Amino acid sequence: MQFQNIFFEKFPRVARITLNRPDVKNALNIELLRDIAAAVQDVKRDDSIKALVITGTGDTFSSGGDVDFVYEVRERSTMEIRNVLKEHYGAAAFSLRDLEKPVIGAINGAVLGAGFDLSLHFDLRIASEKATFGSIWIRIGTIPALGGMFLLPKIIGVTRATQMMMTGDVIDAQEALKIGLVNSMVPAEQLQDKAMELATRLSNGPAVAISIVKQGVNRGLSGNLMGEVDWAVYMQSICFRTEDCKEGIRAFKERRKARFQGK
């Protein structure tokens, strides 16, 4: 599959999407979002791929929504704007959320606005020490539209999230690590290797259980405790029947590292 706005690579058990519009700092336009959604669907269909890494070219992960597109679309009717945003921006974001495989963001530089919201749909985020983060929508008189107002308070807490969204302030990688926005921070030259190491580690884990963890986290974002406990108990019964669970128990008893097969 050929793409114009991303690099899409497959390695053993791991795929990587690299946003590739360096001339506009990887700004998100319709074509780039279509490429992301299509690549994610490819990962979804490919049973050999167990984890996905997403990063950007150059010194920027994504500067946000494409300004030319935003300026043009604002002249349309409210319903037309809603449909365009839902069909393209929303579809790309939800494709990541719906993918039942772990998604790791390798945040190589600035991630702002719509790009920032998109990154909140990653399951794990590793930041370069040079990365910066900003929900800067308010600077152009609008609001986070790709799930930021829902997800950011759950990730870093209501007070900090409200401040970021109301002020449009940009924070550095050290602060992002401190408040739990990213899982780890590494030297810039180590970022891609560290992201691939983590993806490989997850890809070699018990795929069914990892998938269910992701589904459970997604459900927990909007579910209620009792309903989620019932669901988790049922899914636990499925895990118990997998070959990976059998191997995990056997390895634990034999005091050795489990050799998972993703079955």
N, C-alpha and C positions, 0 to 999 in steps of 0.2 A: 504494500500500500504506500503510495507516494503522497507526501504532504508539502505544502508550500510555506507554512508558517511555524512548523515545529520540526525538530529531529525526533524520530521515533526509532528506538533501538531495542533489540531483544538479546539478552544474554541467557545463559543457563538459569532458568527458573525466575528471572527478574527482567522486567521491561523498564525503559526510561524514556520519559517525554522531556524534551528541552525546548522551552519557548524560544522562538528564533525570529524576532523582529528587532534586532539590535539597533537599527537606525532610529527607532522610536521607543527605545528602552522597553521593548517587549510589551507595549501597550496592547490591550485586549480589544480587537475588533471582531466582527462577525466571523470572518474567515478563520482567524486563529482559534476562536471558540469552537467552531465546527470541527477543526482538526483535533482539538483536545477531546471532544466528545466521541469522535470517530475512533481515535486511538484507544480510548478507554474501553469502548465497545469491543475492539479487537482483543484487548487484554482479558476482558470478561469472557470471550468465547474461547480463548486459548487455554486449555487445561494445563499446559506445560508451564505457564507463567503463574507464579504464586505471590508476587509482590510487585509494586509499581513505585518508581522514583520519579519525581517531577522537579525540574530545576529550570534555570534560565541561562541564556547566553550573555556574554559580556559582564559588566559590573552591576547589572540590575536584574532582579527576578521579574518584576513587572511594575511599571510606573502607574498602572491603573487602566481605566477605560480609555479607548482611543478618543482624543479630544475632538478630532474632526467628525467622528461618528456621533459623539454626544451632541455637538453643536448642530449637526444636521437633523438628528432624530427629535430634538426638542421642539421643532417646528410642526411636528405631526400631532394628531389628536391624542388625547389621553389614552384611549383604547388602543390605538396603533402603537404607542410607546410601550404600553403594558405587554402587548403581544410580542413585540420584537425582543424586549428584555427577557420575557419568560421563555421564548422559543430558543434563544441563543445563549444569553448569559446564564439564565436559570438552568438550562439543559446541561451546560458544561459543569456547573457546580454540582448538580444533583447526580450526574453520572459518576462523580467521584464518591459521593456519599453512598450511592447505591451499589457500587462495586464491592462485592463480597470478598475482597482481597485487600491487604493492608496497603495504604498509600502513604509514602514518605516524601515530605517536602524537603529538598535540599536548597535552602534559602541563601542564594549566593550574593545578594545585594539588596537594594531597596525593594520593598514590596508594599505598595500603596493603593489606596482606594479600592477599586474593583479587584485588583490583584491581591490585596490584603484579604478581602472577603473570600476570594477563591481559596486562599491558603488555609483558611479556617476549616475547610472541608477535608483537609489532609488528616490522616489519623495520627501522624507523628511529624514533628518539624525539627530539623537540624539546621542551625544557623551558622553561617560564616561569621567570624568576628567583625566583618565589615558590613554585615546586614543591618538594615534599618526597617522599621515597621510603622505604618501609619494608616489609620482610618480617616483619611483626609477629605471625605465627601463633603463635610460641612463647609470646606473652603470654597466650594462652588455653589453653596446654597442648597445642597440636597442631602440625602440620607443614605446609609448603607443599604444596598438593595439586594445583595446576594446571600442573605442570612446572617450578616454581621451583628445586627441588633439582637438576634436570637442566640447565636453561638458564642460571641465574644464574652458576654457576662458569665456564661457557664464555664468558660475556659479560664478567665483571669479574675472573675468576681465582678459584681454589679458596680461597685464604686469606681474601680479602675477603668472598667469598660465604658462607663458613662463619661468619664473624663476624657478618654481617648476620642470617643465619638463626638462629644460636644465641642471640644477644643480643636480637633484635628492635629494635635501634637504628634510629632514623630519621635519614636524612642529607638535607642540603639540596641544591639544584640545583648549586651550585658543586662540591660533593664528587662528585655524580653525574657531572658533566662530567669531573672530574679522573680518575676511575677507569674511564671509558668506558661508564658505564651509559646515558648519553644522547649523542647526536651533536652537539648544540649547545644553548646556553642563550641566551635572548633576553629583552628587557624584556616584561613581561606584556602590555602593550598591542600588541605586535607579533606575539604568538604565532600567532594565527590566520592572519594574512597570510603569515608566514614558512612555516607548514605548508602553506598552499595554494600558495605559490610553488614549494616543493619538489615537491609532488604534481603540479603542472602541468608542471614541468620533466620529471619522470619520465614523465608521461602523454604527453609529446611525443617521448619517446625511442623506441628500437627495441623494441617491445613483446615480440616473441618472445625476443630476447636477454635482456631484463630478467626475463621469466618464467623462463627457464632458469637465470639466476643465482640466483633465489630457490629454485628446485628444487634446484640444486646445493648451496647453503648448507644447506638442510634435510637433504639426504642426507649432507652432510659432518658434521653433528652426531653421526651415529651410524654412519657408514660407515667403510671402511678406505681407505687412500690409493690402493692399486693399483686397487681396484674403482672408486673415484671418478674416477681418471684415465681409465680405460677408458670410463666413462659420459660424462665431459666431452669426450673426443675424438669420441665418436659425436654428442653434441649440438652440438659445434662444426661438424660436417659439415652439420647441419640449419641452423644460423645462416648458413653460407656460401651456402646456397641461397635465403635470403630476399631480398626486394626491398630491405629496409632495409640489409642488409650490402652489397649492390651499390651503393646510394646512398652509404653511409658511405665505401666505398673510393673512389668517384668524387669525393666531396666532399673527401676527404683529398688526393687527387692534384691537385685543382683549387684547393686552399687556400681553401676556403669552408666555412661551417657546413652540416652535413648537414640535409636536410629529410626526416625519417623519417615514414613513413605507417603504421607498425605492422603491416607485412605481410612 
